[in-house]
Amino acid sequence: MGMGDQRRRRYVKSVRVAATLLDGPRTLEEISDRYYAYLSALGFFRKSERQVRDRMASVKGRLEVPIDRGWVVREGERYVLTPLGREEVDKRLSQLGETGALLRRSLQPQTASKVTLGVHLGLAALKLPAGLLSGSVALINDAADTLLDALSSLVVYFGIRFNWERGANVTLVLLMLATGGFTFYAAVRRIFVPIELTVDWFAFLAAILSAPICMMLWAYQRYVGLRSGVMALITQSVDSRNHVIVSIGVIAGLVAAYLQFALLDTLVGLAIALLILKSALELALETIRSFGEEEIDLSRFEFGITAQYEQFRQAQLSDWMLYLVEKQGIEARAELVDRARRALDFNRIAATRAMGISQHPPDVEELIERCVADLIDSGRLTGEERLAVTKLGKQRLGHWA
C-alpha cells in the first residue's frame, strides 16, 4: 500500500471517529460504542472485555488526528466536535450521500434491466463469433441463449416501465422455452451431422469470462428482484445462474474437443438445452400458479445464505440479551427491547444515515420479539415485565467470550 493510500485511509478513519460526535459530546466509551455500531447493527454482538478495551484504545488513538487538526476538543471526560470538525464531517457525509444515491439508483428494477441488456450484448458479441469460428455447438447454443437474454432485458425494461410486469414474465418464460427447443434441436442434429471443431484460445476465453460475469449478474438480478418484488428479474436471474453452469460445461466440452473427443461438446450442448427447458418449465408452472394469487410468493427464491444469516443474527442477539440481563442488570422487558432496537438501528451510524441505508423497522421489531419469546420459551429467561436469567441461561452465557 502506497503512502497516498495510507493517508487516505487515515483521513477516512479520522472523519469516521469525528462523525460519532455529530449528535453531541460523548465519552471515550460512548464514542467507541458508536464507532463500532455497524457491527452490532449487522448482528455481531459478541465481544469480550479485552475486545472492549482494545476498541477503546484504538478509538483513543484515532482521536489524536482530529484533535491535532482542531476538529475535536476534549472537555473533561467528554469529546466535543468543533465547527471546523463539523464542516469536515459534513463534507465527507455529502460525498457519501452522492454514493448512496448512486447505489439506490443501481438497485432500481429499470436500472437492473439496462445493466442486464448491456452485459448480455457484450457476452453475445464475445461468445457468438467464438462459437462460429470453433464450431462448438455448446458455445453456439450458449451464445444464442445470451442473445435471447438481451431481448428479454428489453421486455423486462418496458414491462416495468409500463406496469406490465406479469406479462413481461410470461414473455420471458416463452422465450426460454423457444430457446430451449431450438438449442435442443441443434444439439440432436449435431449428433447425426457431426462437424470437426476448431478449438482456439478465443473460444476458451469466451467461455472462461462468461462464468464469473454471469455469477455476478445472477446475484445482482436476484437481489434487485427480491428487493423490488419483480418476478421478471428473478426469472432472468435463473437464466444467469444457468449460464454459469453452462460455461463450465462449455469449457469441459472444449477441452474434450481439443483432446479429439468432440462428441462431449455435442452432449454438453444437449445438456444446456435440457437445462434451459427445465428452468423454463419450472418458471412456467410458477407463473401459472401466480395467476390465481394477488402476489407471487418469492420466498423460495431467497438466497440460501440469507436464512443462515438470520439464524446467526438471532442467536447472537439472544445471547447478547442474556448478557444485558445478567451482567448489566437490565430487568425490565421494555428496556431490554429498547436496547436491542437501538443496537440494530443503522440510522444511528452517520455514514449509513447519509447514504440512506436503514433497517426495515418491521423486520427489526419481529426479530427482537422473536428473540425474547425464544429465550422465555426455552427456559433461559423468566418473567414477563421483570426478567431474570435462569440456570440454563447462565450455562448458555458460559459460551460468551
C-alpha positions, -999 to 999 in steps of 0.1 A, spaced: 0 0 0 14 34 -10 18 64 12 -12 81 -6 -34 52 2 -23 52 39 -30 89 42 -64 84 26 -73 56 50 -61 76 80 -82 106 69 -114 84 65 -109 69 99 -104 104 114 -136 116 99 -155 85 110 -144 89 146 -153 127 145 -187 118 130 -196 100 161 -198 134 178 -224 149 154 -252 143 178 -234 158 208 -205 154 231 -195 118 242 -172 100 265 -145 77 250 -166 47 258 -196 62 241 -175 71 210 -162 36 209 -197 21 211 -209 44 183 -178 39 161 -183 1 161 -221 4 160 -221 -11 125 -210 -45 139 -240 -48 162 -263 -34 135 -252 -64 114 -257 -88 142 -222 -92 156 -228 -86 193 -204 -109 210 -173 -92 224 -150 -100 254 -139 -74 279 -105 -75 262 -121 -66 229 -139 -37 246 -106 -24 260 -88 -29 226 -115 -10 208 -114 19 232 -76 21 229 -79 20 191 -105 48 191 -84 69 215 -55 66 191 -77 76 161 -89 107 180 -54 121 180 -56 133 144 -90 150 147 -77 167 179 -45 178 162 -64 192 133 -88 211 155 -118 190 146 -124 177 181 -116 192 216 -117 175 250 -138 189 278 -134 169 309 -144 133 302 -162 142 270 -151 150 235 -168 178 215 -169 184 178 -158 219 168 -173 239 139 -143 231 118 -148 194 125 -185 196 117 -176 212 84 -152 185 75 -176 157 86 -205 173 66 -183 174 35 -175 137 38 -211 128 45 -222 148 15 -199 126 -7 -214 95 9 -249 109 2 -240 110 -35 -226 75 -33 -258 63 -16 -280 80 -43 -260 62 -70 -264 29 -51 -301 33 -48 -304 40 -85 -284 9 -92 -309 -11 -72 -339 1 -92 -355 -26 -114 -352 -5 -146 -315 0 -139 -310 -37 -134 -327 -44 -168 -304 -19 -185 -273 -34 -169 -285 -69 -179 -290 -57 -215 -255 -43 -217 -239 -74 -201 -257 -98 -224 -249 -78 -256 -213 -78 -246 -212 -115 -238 -231 -124 -271 -206 -103 -290 -178 -124 -274 -194 -158 -275 -211 -159 -309 -180 -153 -330 -160 -177 -308 -187 -204 -313 -190 -199 -350 -152 -199 -355 -147 -230 -334 -179 -248 -344 -187 -257 -308 -224 -264 -306 -223 -259 -268 -208 -224 -272 -232 -215 -301 -262 -226 -280 -249 -206 -251 -245 -175 -274 -280 -179 -288 -294 -181 -253 -274 -150 -244 -288 -131 -274 -323 -141 -263 -315 -128 -229 -306 -94 -243 -341 -93 -260 -356 -105 -226 -339 -75 -209 -358 -51 -233 -390 -69 -225 -384 -66 -187 -375 -29 -191 -406 -20 -209 -427 -43 -187 -415 -25 -156 -418 10 -172 -454 4 -184 -465 -16 -153 -468 -48 -173 -445 -70 -152 -466 -102 -152 -469 -100 -190 -431 -95 -192 -425 -125 -171 -448 -146 -193 -429 -134 -224 -396 -143 -207 -408 -178 -200 -420 -183 -236 -386 -170 -249 -368 -195 -226 -390 -223 -239 -383 -213 -275 -346 -211 -269 -345 -244 -251 -364 -260 -280 -341 -245 -307 -309 -255 -289 -322 -290 -282 -329 -294 -319 -294 -281 -328 -277 -304 -304 -297 -335 -316 -290 -326 -352 -252 -323 -345 -252 -359 -332 -263 -371 -367 -244 -345 -387 -211 -340 -368 -185 -314 -378 -149 -310 -369 -143 -285 -342 -115 -259 -343 -107 -251 -307 -86 -220 -301 -78 -195 -273 -107 -172 -283 -133 -200 -276 -117 -207 -242 -115 -170 -234 -152 -165 -242 -163 -195 -220 -140 -186 -191 -150 -150 -189 -187 -158 -191 -188 -178 -158 -178 -151 -133 -197 -124 -152 -229 -144 -151 -224 -153 -115 -222 -116 -105 -252 -108 -128 -272 -136 -112 -266 -122 -77 -274 -87 -88 -307 -96 -106 -318 -119 -78 -312 -92 -51 -329 -64 -70 -358 -88 -80 -364 -99 -44 -360 -63 -31 -384 -49 -55 -407 -79 -59 -403 -81 -97 -407 -117 -107 -393 -110 -142 -359 -101 -128 -359 -133 -107 -367 -152 -139 -337 -136 -156 -315 -145 -126 -325 -181 -130 -312 -179 -166 -280 -162 -155 -274 -190 -130 -279 -215 -158 -252 -196 -178 -227 -202 -150 -233 -240 -152 -234 -238 -190 -200 -220 -191 -184 -247 -170 -199 -273 -193 -187 -255 -224 -152 -254 -211 -153 -291 -204 -166 -297 -240 -138 -275 -255 -112 -294 -235 -127 -327 -247 -127 -314 -283 -91 -304 -280 -84 -339 -269 -102 -353 -300 -134 -362 -282 -158 -339 -300 -189 -359 -290 -187 -345 -255 -192 -310 -268 -224 -321 -285 -235 -338 -253 -228 -306 -234 -249 -287 -259 -277 -312 -254 -274 -308 -216 -276 -270 -220 -308 -273 -240 -323 -296 -214 -313 -272 -186 -329 -243 -203 -361 -263 -209 -362 -275 -173 -358 -239 -159 -384 -226 -184 -410 -253 -174 -404 -247 -137 -409 -209 -141 -439 -215 -164 -456 -235 -136 -448 -208 -111 -462 -182 -134 -494 -202 -140 -498 -206 -102 -494 -169 -97 -524 -160 -119 -547 -173 -91 -529 -152 -64 -527 -115 -57 -490 -117 -50 -463 -142 -61 -446 -160 -32 -409 -150 -37 -396 -167 -5 -384 -198 -23 -361 -177 -44 -343 -162 -14 -305 -167 -12 -296 -198 8 -272 -178 29 -300 -154 39 -317 -179 61 -283 -189 77 -275 -153 84 -309 -147 100 -303 -177 123 -269 -164 132 -282 -129 139 -310 -142 161 -286 -164 180 -262 -135 185 -290 -111 196 -304 -137 220 -270 -143 237 -265 -105 240 -299 -101 256 -289 -127 282 -257 -108 288 -275 -75 293 -299 -90 318 -272 -110 337 -242 -87 336 -256 -52 331 -286 -56 354 -314 -49 329 -346 -64 343 -373 -45 325 -385 -61 293 -392 -27 278 -357 -15 285 -342 -47 270 -363 -43 239 -353 -6 236 -315 -15 239 -319 -41 212 -338 -18 189 -311 9 193 -283 -16 187 -299 -27 154 -306 8 141 -285 18 112 -297 53 115 -275 60 145 -245 55 122 -237 88 105 -223 71 73 -252 48 67 -277 76 76 -260 98 50 -262 71 24 -299 65 31 -293 29 43 -317 19 71 -330 -13 86 -366 -22 78 -385 -15 111 -410 -44 109 -381 -68 104 -362 -54 134 -393 -55 157 -401 -90 147 -366 -102 153 -364 -87 188 -398 -101 198 -389 -135 184 -356 -135 204 -373 -125 237 -401 -151 232 -375 -178 223 -354 -170 255 -385 -174 277 -399 -204 259 -365 -222 260 -362 -215 298 -332 -192 296 -352 -162 308 -381 -160 333 -406 -133 339 -427 -110 318 -421 -74 326 -393 -82 351 -368 -106 337 -341 -128 352 -316 -153 338 -322 -189 347 -296 -216 354 -299 -228 318 -294 -192 306 -263 -189 328 -249 -221 312 -255 -205 278 -236 -174 289 -206 -196 296 -201 -196 258 -200 -158 258 -164 -147 255 
